[in-house]
Amino acid sequence: MAHVALIGGFGDLVVKLRGTLIKALRDAGHTVTVCVPPPSVAARPGVMAGLSALGVRMVEAPLVRAGTNPLTELALRTFYDEFMAREKPEIVIAYNPKPVFYAIPAARRAGIQRSAAMITGLGYAFTSQDFKARLLSIVAMRLYRRALPLASTVIFQNSDDRTHFEHLGLLGAVRDVQTIPGSGVDLERFPHVPITEEPSRIDFLYLGRFLRDKGVADFAESARALHALRMDTNRFRCQIAGCIDENPSSVTESDIQQWSKSGTVENLGRLEDPRPALAACSVLVLPSHGEGMPMAVLEAMATGRAIITSEAPGCRETIVDGESGILVPPGSPAALAVAMEQFLEDPALVVSMGRAAHARAVKIFDSRTVNLRVLAALGI
């Protein structure tokens, strides 16, 4: 059995996003060491408890997700070299940009033969259009071109991102490139909670980090528009659940307070367990500008909730438009409001689309099936 190092860029979400993969590796008899930045104070107890239950050890990396200081980046590169020498993993799995940029080359320098770079979305540098993002994209492309050819396997979560990387010439001479649909969803942790009757009130829920690139501001604007246009505001509710983030596209605390004070959006805050909120909502709304494969959507589908998401890469693959949910153009609050109105005009869609969404989650996105494909890609 092998010693696997799972190296990521966000400590808060390592159990939520990679827990089922860790379990699959452990069930197959492998030793797993997780290497991520320190979780936040709020998330740390849950993360440590989750990793302990999975039987894995965490090594904290000095990674600053939004940092651009060259000295900090050099320190991270040095850390990964020391990590490889000390921990001596036989297989390295790196996901998120900076672990791919620096841990994959470190694995090669250490003589590790098997390494996988998981591209879990394009990120701020490629999905935002501001000047800072354009500068970062130039640096990111250079680092991807150096790192990806050193991986034995590159795994994309959707075909759009793979095509984009190929078009930009970022893959070089990588021999094994695969597309596997996201991280999957744990159908036991997120059981089916069907809605069997037309709801008298439609509860729209945005679940995720409060990033403009994930569409939280678009959702808030759509909620404002619905309240301005409709007289029956008692027939719907718009809620957001999540937190602000160090990502440059994060909204501010002032933005959230303004939305809450307007009475158009209710802020549920950070949820350690999203299952009660998913069970209570009617429709999950994630109008993201681009994802690898949005976990919140998969969890809502497993729960049996209709979906409104965007036509952006990674999002459009999750549902069948008009059957298990509705696709809208990214960055269009007006189109999003129209989609939300469809459920108000025909509440039966909550039932039929929710049923279809659950069936699709079971058929395509079961984490057990997805993780078997990941292990097969690694040759273990």
Secondary structure, DSSP 8 states (H G I E B T S, - for coil): --EEEEE-S-GGGHHHHHHHHHHHHHHTT-EEEEEE----TTTHHHHHHHHHHHT-EEEE----TT---HHHHHHHHHHHHHHHHHH--SEEEEESHHHHHHHHHHHHHTT--EEEEEE----HHHH--SHHHHHHHHHHHHHHHHHGGGSSEEEESSHHHHHHHHHHT-STT-S-EEE--TT-B-TTTS------S--SSEEEEEES--BGGGTHHHHHHHHHHHHHH-S-GGGEEEEEE----SSTTB--HHHHHHHHHHTS-EEEE--S--HHHHHH-SEEEE--S--SS-HHHHHHHHHT-EEEEESSTTTTTTS-BTTTEEEE-TT-HHHHHHHHHHHHH-THHHHHHHHHHHHHHHHH-BHHHHHHHHHHHHT-
